[in-house]
Amino acid sequence: MNFEKINNEINIYDIYNDFKDDVPFYTGACLAGLDTKEAWDIRNYLLDHSKDGKRGVAQGLAGINTEEAFNLRKELLKVAPESVARGLAGNNSEEAWQLRKEIEENYLEKNGVSEALVESMACLNSNEAWQLRNRILAKKDVVHNIFEGLVGVDSEKAWRLREKYKDKDSISVANSLIGLNNDRANKMRNELGEKDEKSLLVSYIGSDEEPAWELREKFFSISPFMVGTSLVGLESSRANDFRKKLLEQIDNMDTADYDKLFSAKKGFLQGLNSNYIFEALKQNK
């Protein structure tokens, strides 16, 4: 996101620095797309912080395609292959496919790697992408993650999968509608929303449409994680007002309720600047 402050008061890098010790993974992951000195200073801190910090940095390299970023991805493969994979989301470059091949050949049995690898193909509709999806799906049940990796994919193959699973896994199918705004997508949104309004909000992540704002208002107190995440990519004063309200809500939460506080913080971070799915959409506009 090309802004430095929220309502000219809150510097995003100040927020990352405030959160980096409490939520190192999400701080690193939400630096996605930022190739600034300030972002790299935080990455370097997190790389020395913990394994969670390293995992977050690897995922938060999404959208950064410099030689420095690819060298760091290779260094982090042994520590966090699943996060390296997610950090390739939407990346259709030769370097990205070489890394996917290495991950598939050497790390697929490690926890979470199969799931992450299919998510790395968000927005990709090539034969190569579908072949990898099918190879992994033949070995492991990663249908839930397949849908995260179908964000932005508007092909018949993708729609057949959505139709097949819309009644079994509405939230996952809704995830795959992120970034799609056509009659077919909106028809499915309406179908999913009749069963589960939260799944409808999921499908509107990054959306500035009025139905998305109505859902944010409705779920503000119920699910600050989802509301925060849904703001990714939005630069309007309306979005910034929501971010400020979420930050105030976090500041007023009971610190003893760790799970609720942690969930709110990670949702806020995921909607503050960017994340790996949003970077996939940006790269494939």
CORWOLIN-V875323 format. One record per residue. N is the residue number from 1. RES is the residue in three letters. SS is DSSP state (H for helix, E for strand, C for the rest). Layout:
[[N | RES | SS] [N | RES | SS]]
This chain:
[[1 | MET | C] [2 | ASN | C] [3 | PHE | C] [4 | GLU | C] [5 | LYS | E] [6 | ILE | E] [7 | ASN | C] [8 | ASN | C] [9 | GLU | C] [10 | ILE | E] [11 | ASN | E] [12 | ILE | H] [13 | TYR | H] [14 | ASP | H] [15 | ILE | H] [16 | TYR | H] [17 | ASN | H] [18 | ASP | H] [19 | PHE | H] [20 | LYS | C] [21 | ASP | C] [22 | ASP | C] [23 | VAL | C] [24 | PRO | H] [25 | PHE | H] [26 | TYR | H] [27 | THR | H] [28 | GLY | H] [29 | ALA | H] [30 | CYS | C] [31 | LEU | C] [32 | ALA | C] [33 | GLY | C] [34 | LEU | C] [35 | ASP | C] [36 | THR | C] [37 | LYS | H] [38 | GLU | H] [39 | ALA | H] [40 | TRP | H] [41 | ASP | H] [42 | ILE | H] [43 | ARG | H] [44 | ASN | H] [45 | TYR | H] [46 | LEU | H] [47 | LEU | H] [48 | ASP | C] [49 | HIS | C] [50 | SER | C] [51 | LYS | H] [52 | ASP | H] [53 | GLY | H] [54 | LYS | H] [55 | ARG | H] [56 | GLY | H] [57 | VAL | H] [58 | ALA | H] [59 | GLN | H] [60 | GLY | C] [61 | LEU | C] [62 | ALA | C] [63 | GLY | C] [64 | ILE | C] [65 | ASN | C] [66 | THR | C] [67 | GLU | H] [68 | GLU | H] [69 | ALA | H] [70 | PHE | H] [71 | ASN | H] [72 | LEU | H] [73 | ARG | H] [74 | LYS | H] [75 | GLU | H] [76 | LEU | H] [77 | LEU | H] [78 | LYS | H] [79 | VAL | H] [80 | ALA | H] [81 | PRO | H] [82 | GLU | H] [83 | SER | H] [84 | VAL | H] [85 | ALA | H] [86 | ARG | H] [87 | GLY | C] [88 | LEU | C] [89 | ALA | C] [90 | GLY | C] [91 | ASN | C] [92 | ASN | C] [93 | SER | C] [94 | GLU | H] [95 | GLU | H] [96 | ALA | H] [97 | TRP | H] [98 | GLN | H] [99 | LEU | H] [100 | ARG | H] [101 | LYS | H] [102 | GLU | H] [103 | ILE | H] [104 | GLU | H] [105 | GLU | H] [106 | ASN | H] [107 | TYR | C] [108 | LEU | C] [109 | GLU | C] [110 | LYS | C] [111 | ASN | C] [112 | GLY | C] [113 | VAL | H] [114 | SER | H] [115 | GLU | H] [116 | ALA | H] [117 | LEU | H] [118 | VAL | H] [119 | GLU | H] [120 | SER | C] [121 | MET | C] [122 | ALA | C] [123 | CYS | C] [124 | LEU | C] [125 | ASN | C] [126 | SER | C] [127 | ASN | H] [128 | GLU | H] [129 | ALA | H] [130 | TRP | H] [131 | GLN | H] [132 | LEU | H] [133 | ARG | H] [134 | ASN | H] [135 | ARG | H] [136 | ILE | H] [137 | LEU | H] [138 | ALA | H] [139 | LYS | H] [140 | LYS | C] [141 | ASP | C] [142 | VAL | C] [143 | VAL | H] [144 | HIS | H] [145 | ASN | H] [146 | ILE | H] [147 | PHE | H] [148 | GLU | H] [149 | GLY | C] [150 | LEU | C] [151 | VAL | C] [152 | GLY | C] [153 | VAL | C] [154 | ASP | C] [155 | SER | C] [156 | GLU | H] [157 | LYS | H] [158 | ALA | H] [159 | TRP | H] [160 | ARG | H] [161 | LEU | H] [162 | ARG | H] [163 | GLU | H] [164 | LYS | H] [165 | TYR | H] [166 | LYS | C] [167 | ASP | C] [168 | LYS | C] [169 | ASP | C] [170 | SER | H] [171 | ILE | H] [172 | SER | H] [173 | VAL | H] [174 | ALA | H] [175 | ASN | H] [176 | SER | C] [177 | LEU | C] [178 | ILE | C] [179 | GLY | C] [180 | LEU | C] [181 | ASN | C] [182 | ASN | C] [183 | ASP | H] [184 | ARG | H] [185 | ALA | H] [186 | ASN | H] [187 | LYS | H] [188 | MET | H] [189 | ARG | H] [190 | ASN | H] [191 | GLU | H] [192 | LEU | H] [193 | GLY | H] [194 | GLU | H] [195 | LYS | H] [196 | ASP | C] [197 | GLU | H] [198 | LYS | H] [199 | SER | H] [200 | LEU | H] [201 | LEU | H] [202 | VAL | H] [203 | SER | H] [204 | TYR | C] [205 | ILE | C] [206 | GLY | C] [207 | SER | C] [208 | ASP | C] [209 | GLU | C] [210 | GLU | H] [211 | PRO | H] [212 | ALA | H] [213 | TRP | H] [214 | GLU | H] [215 | LEU | H] [216 | ARG | H] [217 | GLU | H] [218 | LYS | H] [219 | PHE | H] [220 | PHE | C] [221 | SER | C] [222 | ILE | C] [223 | SER | C] [224 | PRO | H] [225 | PHE | H] [226 | MET | H] [227 | VAL | H] [228 | GLY | H] [229 | THR | H] [230 | SER | C] [231 | LEU | C] [232 | VAL | C] [233 | GLY | C] [234 | LEU | C] [235 | GLU | C] [236 | SER | C] [237 | SER | H] [238 | ARG | H] [239 | ALA | H] [240 | ASN | H] [241 | ASP | H] [242 | PHE | H] [243 | ARG | H] [244 | LYS | H] [245 | LYS | H] [246 | LEU | H] [247 | LEU | H] [248 | GLU | H] [249 | GLN | H] [250 | ILE | H] [251 | ASP | H] [252 | ASN | H] [253 | MET | C] [254 | ASP | C] [255 | THR | C] [256 | ALA | C] [257 | ASP | C] [258 | TYR | H] [259 | ASP | H] [260 | LYS | H] [261 | LEU | H] [262 | PHE | H] [263 | SER | H] [264 | ALA | H] [265 | LYS | H] [266 | LYS | H] [267 | GLY | H] [268 | PHE | H] [269 | LEU | H] [270 | GLN | H] [271 | GLY | H] [272 | LEU | H] [273 | ASN | C] [274 | SER | C] [275 | ASN | C] [276 | TYR | H] [277 | ILE | H] [278 | PHE | H] [279 | GLU | H] [280 | ALA | H] [281 | LEU | H] [282 | LYS | H] [283 | GLN | H] [284 | ASN | C] [285 | LYS | C]]
